[in-house]
């Protein structure tokens, strides 16, 4: 008995010694500590209409670098300047393995933290650092986050139509292509709630363009969805984005009318300045709420998630600071029974899409992700861009984020100038008041 115990102890010690020697191998071999050698900002149109800014962090290990997205369509130049003038000189020479410490330090070094520009800078750095760590480990980032908990990432499609009949036909077409989750809009954001140009009672000498009316929106859009459901049935999981166009009791009434239609979610029915109204919405209906596209810090979600006032967290990974805060939000959602629904469509880029994918596929709190299709030129500029097939997003399983950037080709597609400073298009009410987007 004593001999067997001794043999097992000896085996255990030998195994531990072997592992320790393997862990210490790089130091014993005299390899230098990994440091950040250079930081590059790369801009491109992707061969299309985009205004994309990427960060490339180059390390002291030959050939080892990471790519991150600093996506911000409306303040692109401000983000670029912050990356070049403030992040780059601060980051060179630091240890890229210290992702959490670099994130916290960069978050605080501006003193006035949060906000979209600061978060875009953080996100670009953070994604690139996770990309480096995954490449050095020889693993996709999702393996570093705990591994896959699903086979692929379901996405929702975007369809629309000028009326219920056209929208229903678009839903049926989307279903035939493999989508189960489908977002339905009736024209542009606010569509269904506009009074045509020149019509209605208007101030003398005032604006004559189309005007948004909350009560009209509540009435028309809810009735349109009733007609869509009557034609497509309850198999498709339907979503709708109000885009913060409603306020107070109009928001509550709209959600109450949508409850019988079994929506997968209604998105941003309120502006972020009016979040307390979600308590009132919960009192009158069970329509699932997706919230947070305009949030810029994980702590903004906490009251809504912890009080179970919302069902889906909507944010863009590049707008909240990258993978590091995104995985924390996902964990918060898991604790309180909420789900993620990252906002990755429209002007978004493939690097940010993949950053969301790695969190999505490794998180039990995942709910859905927004789809985004890119033109063929983007797949050449950014080799490794994820693919959507029959409603599911697939990465390629390569180490890191699994995506690269062809700098030479990116340079052939320069980022276009922002017309009039690149503002977001705003709607107006009948009296000329700006409607919150």
C-alpha positions in Angstrom: 0.0 0.0 0.0 2.8 2.4 1.0 4.7 1.6 -2.2 1.6 2.4 -4.3 1.1 5.7 -2.6 4.7 6.6 -3.1 4.5 5.6 -6.8 1.4 7.8 -7.3 3.0 10.7 -5.4 6.2 10.4 -7.5 4.2 10.3 -10.7 2.2 13.4 -9.5 5.4 15.3 -8.7 7.1 14.3 -12.0 4.0 15.5 -13.9 3.9 18.8 -12.0 7.6 19.3 -12.6 7.2 18.6 -16.3 4.2 21.1 -16.6 6.2 23.7 -14.7 9.1 23.3 -17.1 6.8 23.6 -20.1 5.2 26.7 -18.7 8.6 28.2 -18.0 9.9 27.2 -21.4 9.7 30.7 -23.1 11.6 32.3 -20.3 14.2 29.6 -20.2 14.6 29.9 -23.9 15.4 33.6 -23.5 12.4 34.8 -25.5 11.8 38.5 -25.0 8.6 39.7 -23.2 5.9 40.6 -25.7 5.4 44.3 -26.2 3.5 46.6 -28.5 5.9 47.8 -31.1 3.6 50.0 -33.3 0.0 51.0 -33.8 -1.5 51.8 -37.2 -4.9 53.4 -38.1 -6.3 52.1 -41.3 -9.3 53.7 -43.0 -11.2 52.5 -46.0 -14.5 52.5 -47.8 -14.3 48.8 -48.4 -15.0 49.3 -52.0 -18.5 50.5 -51.2 -20.1 53.4 -49.2 -18.5 52.7 -45.8 -16.5 55.0 -43.6 -14.5 52.4 -41.7 -11.6 52.9 -39.3 -9.5 50.0 -38.1 -6.7 49.7 -35.6 -3.7 47.4 -36.2 -1.6 46.7 -33.1 1.8 45.3 -34.0 3.8 43.4 -31.4 7.5 42.7 -30.9 7.0 39.1 -32.0 7.6 39.0 -35.8 4.3 38.6 -37.7 2.1 38.8 -34.6 -0.5 41.6 -34.7 -4.2 42.2 -34.0 -7.0 44.0 -35.8 -9.8 46.0 -34.1 -12.8 48.1 -35.2 -13.4 51.7 -34.3 -16.7 51.9 -36.1 -18.5 55.3 -35.8 -20.2 56.5 -39.0 -21.2 59.9 -37.5 -17.9 61.0 -35.8 -15.4 59.0 -37.8 -12.8 61.8 -38.0 -12.9 62.4 -34.3 -12.3 58.7 -33.6 -9.4 58.6 -36.0 -7.8 61.7 -34.4 -8.2 60.1 -30.9 -6.6 56.9 -32.1 -3.6 58.6 -33.7 -2.9 61.4 -31.3 -3.9 60.0 -27.9 -4.0 56.1 -28.0 -1.1 55.3 -30.2 1.7 57.1 -28.3 0.3 55.9 -25.0 0.0 52.2 -26.1 3.5 51.7 -27.7 5.7 49.7 -25.4 3.0 48.2 -23.2 2.3 44.5 -22.7 -0.6 43.4 -25.0 -1.3 40.4 -22.7 -2.7 42.7 -20.0 -6.1 43.2 -21.7 -8.1 44.0 -18.6 -5.5 46.4 -17.2 -5.1 48.2 -20.5 -8.8 48.5 -20.9 -9.3 50.0 -17.4 -6.3 52.3 -17.8 -7.4 53.6 -21.2 -11.0 54.0 -20.0 -9.7 56.2 -17.1 -6.8 58.0 -18.7 -9.2 60.4 -20.5 -10.5 61.5 -17.1 -14.0 62.2 -18.6 -14.8 58.6 -19.5 -17.6 56.9 -21.4 -19.1 58.5 -24.5 -19.1 57.1 -28.1 -15.7 58.4 -29.2 -13.8 57.1 -26.2 -15.6 53.8 -26.4 -14.8 53.4 -30.1 -11.1 53.9 -29.2 -11.3 51.4 -26.4 -13.1 48.9 -28.6 -10.5 49.1 -31.4 -7.7 48.5 -28.9 -9.6 45.8 -27.0 -10.5 43.7 -30.1 -7.0 43.9 -31.4 -5.6 42.7 -28.0 -8.0 39.8 -28.0 -7.0 39.0 -31.6 -3.4 38.9 -30.5 -4.0 36.7 -27.5 -6.0 34.2 -29.6 -3.4 34.1 -32.3 -0.6 33.5 -29.7 -2.6 30.8 -28.0 -3.5 29.2 -31.4 -7.2 29.5 -30.5 -10.3 31.4 -31.7 -11.3 34.1 -29.2 -14.4 32.2 -28.3 -12.3 29.4 -26.9 -10.6 31.9 -24.6 -14.1 33.0 -23.4 -15.0 29.4 -22.5 -15.8 27.7 -25.8 -18.9 27.3 -27.9 -22.2 26.8 -26.3 -24.1 26.7 -29.7 -23.3 25.5 -33.2 -23.7 28.9 -34.9 -25.2 32.3 -34.2 -28.8 32.9 -35.3 -29.4 36.3 -36.9 -32.5 38.2 -37.7 -33.2 39.5 -41.2 -34.4 43.0 -42.2 -37.4 43.4 -44.4 -40.0 46.1 -45.1 -42.7 47.4 -47.3 -44.7 50.5 -47.9 -47.8 48.6 -46.6 -48.8 45.4 -44.8 -49.2 43.4 -48.0 -45.7 44.3 -49.2 -44.2 43.6 -45.8 -45.9 40.2 -45.5 -44.6 39.2 -48.9 -41.1 40.2 -47.8 -41.4 38.2 -44.6 -42.4 35.1 -46.6 -39.5 35.6 -48.9 -37.1 35.9 -45.9 -38.6 32.7 -44.4 -38.0 30.8 -47.7 -34.3 31.8 -47.5 -33.9 30.3 -44.1 -34.6 33.0 -41.6 -36.8 32.4 -38.5 -36.2 35.9 -36.9 -37.3 38.8 -39.1 -37.4 42.5 -38.4 -40.3 44.3 -40.2 -40.3 48.1 -40.9 -42.8 50.1 -42.9 -40.5 52.3 -44.9 -37.8 54.3 -43.0 -37.6 54.5 -39.2 -40.8 56.1 -38.2 -42.5 54.7 -41.3 -46.2 54.4 -40.8 -46.2 57.4 -38.6 -45.6 60.2 -41.2 -48.0 62.7 -42.5 -47.1 63.4 -46.1 -45.3 66.6 -47.1 -47.6 69.6 -47.3 -50.6 67.9 -45.7 -52.1 68.6 -42.3 -52.3 71.7 -40.1 -48.9 73.4 -40.1 -47.4 76.7 -38.8 -47.4 79.6 -41.2 -44.0 79.7 -43.0 -42.9 76.6 -41.2 -41.5 73.3 -42.5 -43.4 71.6 -45.3 -41.7 68.2 -45.5 -43.1 64.9 -44.1 -44.0 65.2 -40.4 -43.9 62.5 -37.8 -46.9 62.0 -35.5 -46.8 59.6 -32.5 -50.5 58.8 -32.4 -50.6 58.1 -36.1 -47.7 55.8 -35.7 -49.3 53.9 -32.8 -52.5 53.4 -34.8 -51.1 52.5 -38.2 -48.1 50.4 -37.3 -50.1 48.2 -34.9 -52.8 47.6 -37.5 -50.1 46.9 -40.2 -48.7 44.2 -37.9 -52.1 42.7 -37.4 -52.4 42.3 -41.2 -48.9 40.9 -41.5 -49.6 38.3 -38.8 -52.9 37.3 -40.5 -50.9 36.5 -43.7 -47.7 34.9 -42.4 -49.0 33.3 -39.2 -47.1 32.9 -36.0 -44.2 30.8 -37.2 -41.8 33.7 -37.9 -40.4 35.5 -34.9 -41.1 39.1 -35.7 -39.2 42.2 -34.5 -39.8 45.9 -34.9 -37.6 49.0 -34.3 -39.4 52.1 -33.1 -36.1 53.9 -33.0 -37.0 56.0 -29.9 -39.7 57.8 -31.8 -42.4 57.4 -29.1 -42.8 58.9 -25.6 -44.6 58.1 -22.4 -48.0 56.6 -22.6 -47.9 56.4 -26.4 -45.0 53.9 -26.0 -46.9 52.0 -23.4 -50.1 51.9 -25.6 -48.1 50.8 -28.6 -46.6 47.9 -26.7 -50.0 46.9 -25.3 -51.4 46.7 -28.8 -48.5 44.6 -29.9 -48.9 42.0 -27.2 -51.4 39.8 -29.0 -49.1 39.7 -32.0 -46.5 37.8 -30.0 -43.5 39.9 -31.1 -40.0 38.5 -30.5 -39.2 42.0 -29.4 -40.0 45.7 -29.9 -36.8 47.7 -30.0 -36.1 51.1 -28.4 -39.7 52.2 -28.0 -38.4 55.0 -25.8 -35.6 57.5 -26.0 -32.7 56.8 -23.5 -33.7 59.9 -21.6 -37.0 58.3 -20.7 -36.0 54.9 -19.4 -38.2 55.0 -16.2 -41.2 54.5 -18.5 -40.2 50.9 -19.0 -41.7 50.3 -15.5 -45.0 51.5 -16.8 -44.8 49.4 -19.9 -44.2 46.3 -17.8 -47.4 47.1 -15.9 -49.6 47.0 -19.0 -48.2 44.3 -21.2 -45.7 41.5 -21.7 -44.4 42.6 -25.1 -40.6 41.8 -25.0 -38.4 44.9 -24.9 -35.0 45.3 -26.6 -33.1 48.4 -25.4 -29.8 50.1 -25.5 -28.5 50.9 -29.0 -27.6 54.3 -27.8 -26.0 53.3 -24.4 -22.3 53.8 -24.0 -21.5 52.1 -20.7 -22.4 48.7 -19.2 -23.6 50.4 -16.0 -26.5 52.0 -18.0 -28.0 48.5 -18.4 -27.8 47.5 -14.8 -31.0 49.0 -13.4 -33.0 47.8 -16.5 -31.6 44.3 -16.3 -31.6 43.8 -12.6 -35.2 45.0 -12.2 -36.1 42.8 -15.2 -37.6 45.7 -17.1 -36.2 44.6 -20.5 -35.7 41.3 -22.3 -32.9 42.0 -24.7 -29.8 44.2 -24.5 -29.1 46.0 -27.7 -25.7 47.5 -28.2 -22.9 47.6 -30.7 -19.7 46.1 -29.4 -17.6 48.9 -30.9 -19.8 51.5 -29.1 -19.5 50.1 -25.6 -15.7 49.5 -25.6 -15.1 46.1 -27.2 -15.2 42.4 -26.2 -14.2 43.0 -22.6 -17.3 44.9 -21.6 -19.5 42.9 -23.9 -18.7 39.6 -22.1 -19.5 41.3 -18.8 -22.8 42.5 -20.1 -23.6 39.0 -21.3 -22.8 37.6 -17.8 -25.0 40.2 -16.2 -27.8 39.2 -18.6 -27.3 35.5 -17.6 -27.6 36.3 -13.9 -30.9 38.2 -14.3 -32.5 36.2 -17.2 -32.0 38.8 -19.9 -30.6 38.1 -23.3 -28.2 39.8 -25.7 -29.1 41.1 -29.2 -26.1 42.9 -30.4 -26.7 45.7 -32.9 -24.3 44.9 -35.8 -26.1 45.9 -39.0 -26.1 48.9 -41.3 -22.8 50.8 -41.5 -21.1 48.2 -39.3 -18.0 46.4 -40.4 -16.9 42.7 -40.4 -14.3 43.0 -37.6 -16.9 44.3 -35.2 -19.4 41.7 -36.5 -16.9 38.9 -35.6 -16.1 40.5 -32.2 -19.8 40.1 -31.4 -19.9 36.6 -32.8 -17.2 35.4 -30.4 -19.1 36.7 -27.4 -22.4 35.4 -28.9 -21.3 31.8 -29.5 -19.7 31.5 -26.1 -22.5 33.0 -24.0 -25.5 31.2 -22.5 -27.3 34.6 -22.4 -27.3 35.0 -26.2 -30.6 35.9 -27.7 -30.1 37.0 -31.3 -27.7 39.0 -33.5 -28.5 41.5 -36.2 -27.6 40.4 -39.7 -25.2 42.3 -42.0 -24.3 41.4 -45.5 -21.3 42.9 -47.3 -20.4 43.4 -51.0 -17.8 41.1 -52.6 -15.1 43.8 -52.4 -15.3 43.7 -48.6 -14.4 40.0 -48.5 -11.2 40.9 -50.4 -10.3 43.9 -48.2 -11.0 41.9 -45.0 -10.3 38.2 -45.7 -11.9 36.0 -43.1 -15.2 38.0 -43.0 -17.9 35.8 -41.5 -20.7 34.4 -43.6 -24.4 34.2 -43.1 -26.1 31.1 -44.5 -29.8 30.4 -44.0 -30.1 32.8 -41.1 -27.0 31.7 -39.2 -23.7 33.5 -38.8 -20.5 31.4 -39.2 -16.9 32.3 -38.3 -14.0 30.4 -39.7 -12.5 28.9 -36.5 -9.1 30.4 -37.1 -7.0 31.7 -34.2 -7.9 35.2 -32.8 -10.9 36.9 -34.3 -10.2 35.0 -37.6 -10.0 38.1 -39.8 -7.3 40.1 -41.4 -7.0 43.3 -43.5 -5.4 43.7 -46.9 -3.8 47.2 -46.3 -2.8 47.6 -50.0 -6.3 46.9 -51.2 -7.9 49.0 -48.4 -5.8 52.0 -49.6 -7.2 51.6 -53.1 -10.7 52.2 -51.5 -10.2 55.5 -49.6 -12.8 56.5 -47.1 -15.1 59.1 -48.6 -15.5 62.6 -47.1 -18.4 63.1 -44.7 -21.0 65.3 -46.5 -22.0 68.2 -44.3 -20.0 66.7 -41.4 -21.8 63.3 -41.6 -24.9 64.0 -39.4 -27.6 61.4 -38.7 -30.8 62.2 -40.5 -33.4 63.6 -38.2 -37.2 63.5 -38.4 -39.5 66.5 -37.5 -42.9 66.8 -36.0 -45.7 68.9 -37.5 -44.6 72.0 -35.6 -41.0 71.6 -36.7 -39.7 70.0 -33.4 -36.9 67.5 -33.8 -37.9 63.9 -33.1 -35.4 61.9 -31.1 -33.8 59.1 -33.1 
